[in-house]
Amino acid sequence: MDAIAFASAPNPSHAPFTSASSSGAHRFSVRDPWRRRWRLPLPALRSQRLEPASASHHDVVVVGAGIIGLSIARHLLLHTPLSVAVADAGVPCTGATGAGQGYLWMSHRTPGSDTWELAVRSKQLWEELAAEVDGLGGGGARERLGWMRTGSLLVGRTSEEMATLEERTKALSQAGIRAEYLSAASLHALEPELYVGHDGGAMFLPEDCQIDAYQAVSLIEKTNGSYSSEGRYMELYNDPAVSLVRSETTGTVEAVQTSKHILYGRKAIVIASGAWTRTLLHSFLEPNPILDIPVMPRKGHLLVLEKFDKLKLNHGLMELGYVGHQVAKSNSTLLPSESSEDEHGALSISMTATLNTKGNLILGSSREFKGFSREVDKSILKCIWDRAAEFFPTLKNVHLDINENTEIRIGHRPYMPDGKPVIGSVPDLPNVLIATGHEGSGLALVRALYKSAPVSSSFISYCSWS
Ligand SMILES: Cc1cc2nc3c(=O)[nH]c(=O)nc-3n(C[C@H](O)[C@H](O)[C@H](O)COP(=O)(O)OP(=O)(O)OC[C@H]3O[C@@H](n4cnc5c(N)ncnc54)[C@H](O)[C@@H]3O)c2cc1C
C-alpha cells in the first residue's frame, strides 16, 4: 500500500479577511429575556466615530453574505416589496458556506426536535426551488444548483449502532419520511464498495438530496442581483460592518456603518455573520451579558478529490457517529490531540462521502475549536482519508498526493453549545435581528425567515418563507 503524500499544500480557500478570535471563556446560561425585560439595561452601542461615507437607504440591511444572509435577502426580494442591502466583509462563500459539503439530508434529523420542522420545511423549499430551476430548461437544477437526488445512507458497523438505526428508521417513517433499514447484505447490493462488516448496515433515505454550495449561492446572487435595476437590491462586498448607528431622535438602531458606507435600514437590520456574530456584537455593543451569544467558530476540513474514478459511489454517505457531533462529543475517531481540546468538545472526525455532479469525491469531515485559523492541518486530512478507507477498503490501495487534483475546504461552522440556531430579535433593539448558529446544517436549515423573538440559545423561533 502506498503512503499518502501530504506534501505542503497551500490553502486554496479564500484568504483570511479578519483576525477575529473568540474572546475569553464565557459560561453561557439560558436567560429568559421576556420575563426579565423590565429589568434589562438598554443595550448601549459602542461610541461611533463616523468617517465621511456615502449613505444609502433601504428597508432591510443584512450583514453577512453567507447562505443565511443571502437567502434572507432573496426571500424579502421575492415575497415582499421591501428593498434590501447586503454587506459582507469578504465575498459570498468566504465563510462556512464555501466549505459546505452540500448535503440536504433528513437522515441525521430527529422528529420532534427543535429543528425538525425547520429541516422539513427547508427541504421542501429546496425541492421547490430545484423544480422551478428544472422548469427553466437547459441543464436544470443539476447544472445550476448541483442538485442530485442521490439518497443518503446513514451507516452503522456494530449491533448497537444497528439498533439505533432501526429505531431511527421507525421514527422517521412515522414522521412521514421514506426510510428503509438495510442489513449488511442489502446495503452491499446498493453500495458494493462499502464495507461495514457482518454486523453493520444502514438506514437508507432515497429522497435525500444534495446541492453544490457555490452554485446555489451563485443562483441566489443572480436572483437578488436582478432586483438592482429597480433599486431594490444593493450588495457591498469586501466592506465589513463596523458599527451600528442609533437615531438621535428615537434611540432606535437605524443604520449599519461599514468601512465605506452607511446603510440605513428603515425596517430591520439582520446580523447573519455566521461564526463572527459574537465578535461583531461585541464590537457593536457595550458589554451586556444578556446579549452575549456564545456562537463559536467550529473549524472543519473537507477533502475534495477531483474527477476521482477509483471509487464508485452511488449515494451520499454518513457514518452514524456524525449524528452526535453537532452538539456533543464525538464517539468516532478521536485524534491524539483530543486531550488538548477545550470543554466544548473533542477534536473529531466522522466519515461523510458524496460525489458531486462534476465527479468529484468529497470526503469529510473534521470538527475542532481552533478560533478562526484557516491553516490546513495535514494530520487532519490524513485522518479523514484513513477514516474513509475504513469504510471503503479500496482507498487503502490508492496513492493520494494531496497536491494533485485535490481541493481542501476549510470553514468555520457557527456552533452553539446547545445545537440550536439563534434566531430572533435582540431584546430592546427590536429592529435588530440575529440569524446564526446553524453549525453543520446551515445549507439544510437555510430557508427560514426570522420573526421577532427574544434571542436565547434555548429559544428557537422562525416562520417559514412562504
Ligand atoms: C466542512 C464543512 C462542511 C459542511 N457541510 C454542510 C452540509 O453538507 N450541509 C449543510 O447543511 N451544512 C454544512 N455545513 C455548514 C454550513 O456550511 C454552515 O452552517 C453555513 O454555511 C452557515 O452559513 P452562514 O451564512 O450563517 O455563515 P457564513 O457562510 O460563515 O457567512 C457569514 C458571512 O459573514 C461575513 N462577515 C463576517 N464578519 C463580517 C462583518 N464584520 N461585516 C460583514 N460581513 C461579515 C463573512 O464574510 C461571511 O461571508 C458545513 C460546514 C463546514 C465547515
The ligand as an SDF file (V2000), in Angstrom:
LIG
                    3D

 53 58  0  0  0  0  0  0  0  0999 V2000
  -16.5150   21.4550    6.3680 C   0  0  0  0  0  0  0  0  0  0  0  0
  -17.9680   21.8650    6.4190 C   0  0  0  0  0  0  0  0  0  0  0  0
  -18.9370   21.0850    5.7850 C   0  0  0  0  0  0  0  0  0  0  0  0
  -20.2820   21.4580    5.8560 C   0  0  0  0  0  0  0  0  0  0  0  0
  -21.2120   20.7060    5.1820 N   0  0  0  0  0  0  0  0  0  0  0  0
  -22.5260   21.0640    5.2360 C   0  0  0  0  0  0  0  0  0  0  0  0
  -23.5070   20.3050    4.5450 C   0  0  0  0  0  0  0  0  0  0  0  0
  -23.2030   19.3660    3.8220 O   0  0  0  0  0  0  0  0  0  0  0  0
  -24.8220   20.6660    4.6970 N   0  0  0  0  0  0  0  0  0  0  0  0
  -25.2000   21.7230    5.4660 C   0  0  0  0  0  0  0  0  0  0  0  0
  -26.3920   21.9830    5.5900 O   0  0  0  0  0  0  0  0  0  0  0  0
  -24.2770   22.4870    6.1000 N   0  0  0  0  0  0  0  0  0  0  0  0
  -22.9570   22.1700    6.0030 C   0  0  0  0  0  0  0  0  0  0  0  0
  -22.0290   22.9240    6.6650 N   0  0  0  0  0  0  0  0  0  0  0  0
  -22.4820   24.0270    7.4990 C   0  0  0  0  0  0  0  0  0  0  0  0
  -22.8010   25.2480    6.6750 C   0  0  0  0  0  0  0  0  0  0  0  0
  -21.7770   25.4740    5.7440 O   0  0  0  0  0  0  0  0  0  0  0  0
  -22.9790   26.4480    7.6150 C   0  0  0  0  0  0  0  0  0  0  0  0
  -23.9130   26.1440    8.6280 O   0  0  0  0  0  0  0  0  0  0  0  0
  -23.4950   27.6530    6.8520 C   0  0  0  0  0  0  0  0  0  0  0  0
  -22.6830   27.9000    5.7350 O   0  0  0  0  0  0  0  0  0  0  0  0
  -23.5370   28.8830    7.7420 C   0  0  0  0  0  0  0  0  0  0  0  0
  -23.9470   29.9460    6.9280 O   0  0  0  0  0  0  0  0  0  0  0  0
  -23.8870   31.4350    7.4480 P   0  0  0  0  0  0  0  0  0  0  0  0
  -24.4100   32.2810    6.3540 O   0  0  0  0  0  0  0  0  0  0  0  0
  -24.5240   31.5210    8.7960 O   0  0  0  0  0  0  0  0  0  0  0  0
  -22.3280   31.7020    7.7250 O   0  0  0  0  0  0  0  0  0  0  0  0
  -21.1340   32.0180    6.7330 P   0  0  0  0  0  0  0  0  0  0  0  0
  -21.2250   31.2660    5.4770 O   0  0  0  0  0  0  0  0  0  0  0  0
  -19.8920   31.8560    7.5360 O   0  0  0  0  0  0  0  0  0  0  0  0
  -21.3570   33.5300    6.3690 O   0  0  0  0  0  0  0  0  0  0  0  0
  -21.1050   34.5760    7.2760 C   0  0  0  0  0  0  0  0  0  0  0  0
  -20.6340   35.7590    6.4680 C   0  0  0  0  0  0  0  0  0  0  0  0
  -20.4840   36.8770    7.3600 O   0  0  0  0  0  0  0  0  0  0  0  0
  -19.4190   37.6330    6.8690 C   0  0  0  0  0  0  0  0  0  0  0  0
  -18.9080   38.5500    7.8990 N   0  0  0  0  0  0  0  0  0  0  0  0
  -18.1630   38.2810    8.9790 C   0  0  0  0  0  0  0  0  0  0  0  0
  -17.8890   39.4100    9.6490 N   0  0  0  0  0  0  0  0  0  0  0  0
  -18.4960   40.4190    8.9710 C   0  0  0  0  0  0  0  0  0  0  0  0
  -18.5680   41.8410    9.1400 C   0  0  0  0  0  0  0  0  0  0  0  0
  -17.9590   42.4800   10.1350 N   0  0  0  0  0  0  0  0  0  0  0  0
  -19.2800   42.5650    8.2310 N   0  0  0  0  0  0  0  0  0  0  0  0
  -19.8870   41.9750    7.1840 C   0  0  0  0  0  0  0  0  0  0  0  0
  -19.8250   40.6270    6.9730 N   0  0  0  0  0  0  0  0  0  0  0  0
  -19.1550   39.8780    7.8560 C   0  0  0  0  0  0  0  0  0  0  0  0
  -18.3910   36.6120    6.4250 C   0  0  0  0  0  0  0  0  0  0  0  0
  -17.5050   37.1710    5.4630 O   0  0  0  0  0  0  0  0  0  0  0  0
  -19.2760   35.5300    5.8200 C   0  0  0  0  0  0  0  0  0  0  0  0
  -19.3970   35.6640    4.4050 O   0  0  0  0  0  0  0  0  0  0  0  0
  -20.6650   22.6130    6.5800 C   0  0  0  0  0  0  0  0  0  0  0  0
  -19.6900   23.4050    7.1800 C   0  0  0  0  0  0  0  0  0  0  0  0
  -18.3520   23.0510    7.0980 C   0  0  0  0  0  0  0  0  0  0  0  0
  -17.3160   23.9220    7.7470 C   0  0  0  0  0  0  0  0  0  0  0  0
  1  2  1  0
  2  3  1  0
  2 52  2  0
  3  4  2  0
  4  5  1  0
  4 50  1  0
  5  6  2  0
  6  7  1  0
  6 13  1  0
  7  8  2  0
  7  9  1  0
  9 10  1  0
 10 11  2  0
 10 12  1  0
 12 13  2  0
 13 14  1  0
 14 15  1  0
 14 50  1  0
 15 16  1  0
 16 17  1  0
 16 18  1  0
 18 19  1  0
 18 20  1  0
 20 21  1  0
 20 22  1  0
 22 23  1  0
 23 24  1  0
 24 25  2  0
 24 26  1  0
 24 27  1  0
 27 28  1  0
 28 29  2  0
 28 30  1  0
 28 31  1  0
 31 32  1  0
 32 33  1  0
 33 34  1  0
 33 48  1  0
 34 35  1  0
 35 36  1  0
 35 46  1  0
 36 37  1  0
 36 45  1  0
 37 38  2  0
 38 39  1  0
 39 40  1  0
 39 45  2  0
 40 41  1  0
 40 42  2  0
 42 43  1  0
 43 44  2  0
 44 45  1  0
 46 47  1  0
 46 48  1  0
 48 49  1  0
 50 51  2  0
 51 52  1  0
 52 53  1  0
M  END
$$$$
